[in-house]
Amino acid sequence: MNELTDLARVRDDELAGRASGAGARALLASVTAVDPDEIPHAVPAPGNPRRRRTRRLLAGALATAALAGAVVLGPSFLEDGSGPATSYANSAIEVRREGDQWIARIRDPLADHALYTEGFRAVGLDVELTLVPVAPGSVGRLVKVGMRDAKPPAPGDVVGVSGDLEPAGCTLGHEDCALTIQVGKDLTGKVQLSLGRPARPGEHYQSFTVATRKGEMLAGVRVDERPVREVLAEVHRRGLKAVFEIIEPNADGNGYGMNPQRQSDPVGDDWTVWEAVADQPGVVRLLVSEKRVANNPLYGGPKPPEDTSE
Amino acid sequence: MDDDRRIRFEAVYEQTYEQILGYAVRRCDSPEDAADVVSETFAIAWRRADALPRGDEVRLWLYGVARNVLANHRRGAARWRLVALDVDVADAYAHSPEGGVELSAIARAFKELPDSDRELLSLVAWEGLDAGQIAKVLDCSRNAVRIRLYRARKRFAKALTGAGVCAHRFAAVETV
C-alpha cells in the first residue's frame, strides 16, 4: 500500500524530536496543571463510552473558606513602587492571593475582557480570560484552557487551574454568588481561559451540554433512538423549540460525519434522534439521521443511562 | 495529585506524543484541528492516567481515544486549545504529499470510501498496525477486523479501477 502511505500528510519519523519541543512541553505542562478530576469532557473513551460527570472542584471548597476574611486592595496599592500587588480589584474582577492560590472573583461577567487581563496582570499573572455563554449546568466551568511558555512544574509546585461558582452551587444573580477562577501560585507562562457564564437570550451556548441531564431543558426525557416526531412532541410540550443537526452515522454506528451543506434538508418525522444538546436558552439541538444504525453513533453503543435524569 | 501518576503519565507522553501528533495531522484538514485533537487526547489520558494500559498497548489505547475525539470534534464539544501547539503543528502541514496526477486520483478514490474503510486502511498504511492491534484500537475482535479489512481493500481496489488507476498492488496487498 505504498501509494496510500504516500497520501499521508506526514510520517511519524518526520516528527521525531517533537516530543521535546516547546509545543509538546507546553502541552504537557498545560494538561498536567489541571487536577484530573476538574475538567469535564464530552468525549467517550474507546470501548466503553462514558462521560465524566465530575462537576465539583476541590479547590472551590478551600477558596470559599479562605475568602471569608480577605481584604481587597484597590489599584492604588500598585503605585507605591513595591512591585506586583498581592491583590487587585477593578469594576470587572478582584484578584487576591490566598495561601498557595490566586483567587479571581468575577464582579461583572459581561465586562470587557481587557479588564480581566488588567486584574491578573496587576498581581503578576499573564492570564487572558474570556467568559463564554454556556448552558446552566456548565456555568462556572472552564470550557477551554490553553497555556504557552509554561515550564513543567517541579514536585510540590502548585499549578492547578480551575473554575467555580462561589459559594459552591449558588445561582448567579443572587447576592454574594460569583464566578471564580483559581490559579496555582507556581504557574508560569501565558494562560488562556474560557469560563462558562450564563447565556443571554438568543446567545448560542459555547459548550456541549447534553439537554437530558438533571437541571437541563429536557431533564429526564429519553430522546436517544426515538423517532423525531415523538421527541418533537415532548419538546413542544415543554414550551421549547428544537433545531436539527443532521448527522451521517458510520455503518457500524461508531462515530458519524456531518455535512454542512446538507443542514437545511427537510427532516422526516420518522428519522431517528440520537442526542439532544442545549443550543441556546429555550432551544435544544437534536442530532438526527435518516438512517438508523445498530449503535448510537455518538457513543458507539447505547447512550449512558445516567445522562438522562431528573 | 500524586507524583506516581505524574511520572507515569510523563513517560507515556514522551513515548507517544509524536505518534498521536502524526495520527491527528494525517486526519485533520487544519493544524488547529490537529492541535485540538492532540491536546484533548492527552487531557483525557491525564484524567485516566490510573487506567492507562502498559507497554505498546498504551499507544493503541491512545489511538482509540484520538479516534473518538476526532469523531466528536464536529459536535463542538468543549475543547482544549493550546496556542503554542498550533504553531508547532502548523509546519507539519507545510509540505504536502508528492506524486502528481495519479496520486490525486488515488486520494479522491480514497476519500470517497466509507469512513470506516478509510480508517481501517489508514491504520494499516499510516500507523503500521496489524489486525490484532487494530482490534485493540477499535475494541472489536481480530477476526472482525480481518473481515472488514478484506472488504475495505476490495472496495478501494474497485474504486481505484473506476478512477483508472492500476489497482493490482492494492488488491493484492499483504494480509495482516
Interface residues (C-beta under 8 A of the other chain):
Chain A: M1 N2 E3 L4 T5 D6 L7 A8 R9 V10 R11 D12 E14 L15 A16 G17 R18 A19 S20 G21 A22 G23 A24 A26 L27 L28 S30 V31 T32 V34 D35 P36 D37 I39 P40 H41 A42 V43 P44 A45 P46 G47 P49 R52 S138 R141 V143 K144 V145 G146 M147 R148 D149 P155 G160 K190 Q192 Q206 S207 F208 N250 A251 D252 N254 G255 Y256 G257 M258 V277 L287 L298 G300
Chain B: M1 D3 R5 R6 F9 E10 Y13 E14 Y17 E18 Q19 L21 G22 V25 R26 V38 S39 E40 F42 A43 I44 W46 R47 R48 A49 W61 G64 V65 R67 N68 V69 L70 A71 N72 R74 R75 G76 A77 A78 R79 W80 R81 L82 V83 A84 L85 V87 D88 V89 A92 Y93 H95 S96 P97 E98 G99 E102 L103 I106 A107 F110 P114 D115 S116 L121 S122 V124 A125 W126 E127 V137 L138 D139 R169 F170 V173
